[in-house]
C-alpha cells in the first residue's frame, strides 16, 4: 500500500495539478506560489474558511470522499448564508506520513465532486505533515453588493424562517448535507432579507448570533421547527448543530410570499418558526404547550 511518505508532498501536488482549472478567469492555478484570478467587475468579493480536524469533526473510519465533501460544503454554506455564489477554493491538508495515498486521493475526489456540483474550482492550497488529518478550506465567492445579507439587519416584527429540516447531523447528516446556494439565490431574488446565518453550531445558538448582532429579541416556537426523521428530540435537534440550513429573517409580507412561491419543497422545506421582537424581550422559547423553555447549553462549543 502506497502511503503519503512514499508519494511525498511534490508527488501529491503533481497529481493534483493534473486537474487544471477550466475557467478562463484563472490565469494561474495549482503549482505556483499563488493562484491568479481575473476579478469580475461590479461584484463584492466574499471570503470564508473552515477547518476540519480528525476526532473533532470526523473520524478516519468514515468514508474519505464524504469527509472531503463536508470540508468543501461547510465553506460553501457560509457563502450561501451571505447570499453569495461560491467560485474558488484553496485546500490546505495536514496528514500523517503513514496515511495511505488512496485515502488522500479519496478526500480530494469528494472535494472535487462537490466543487463540480456548485461550479467551484480548487485553484491551490498547501500540504504538510501532521499527527492527525486536518483539512483547512478557504472559499471565495461573489455577491451583488446591494444584496449581501449580514447577521446584523433583523428588525422587530420580522418573521424568522428556516430551510430544510433540523436534527439530522447525529445520524451522519453532517457528512451528506447540501449547501443551500440555489435556495439563497432564490430568496434574495424574491425578497429583501434582513439577516441570515447558516446553522452550524445549533439553531438556538445561531439565532442568538443574529439577535446579538442585530440588537433585537425573538420568540421561537419549538413545535414549528421542522425535524429530520433522524432527530432524537426537538430539544436535541435545535442545539446539536451541523445542519447547515439557512436561518433568516424577513418582513412578514415577504415571508408569506416566499412560502407561497417556494419551489424546492418537499425535498427542502421553508418554515416559519418565530418572530423578531424588541431587544428588551430577549430570546423567549416556547414548547408545543406554550411553556417557556431554557437550555443549559444552546449549541456546540469549540472550547
Secondary structure, 3 states (H helix, E strand, C coil): CCEHHHHHHHHHHHHHHCCCCCCCCEEECCCCCCCEECCCCCCEEEEEEEEEEECCCECCCCCHHHHHHHHHHHHHHHHHHCCCEEEEEEEEEEECCCCEHHHHHHHHHHHHHHHHHCCCEEEEEEEEECCCCEEEEEEEEEECCCCCCCCCCCCCCCEEEEECCECCHHHCHHHCCCCCHHHHHHHHHHCCEEEEEECCCCHHHHHHHHHHHHCCEEEEEHHHCCECCCCCCHHHHHHHCCCCCEEEEECHHHHHHHHHHCCCCCCCCEEEEEEEECHHHCEEEECCCCCEECCCCCCCCCC
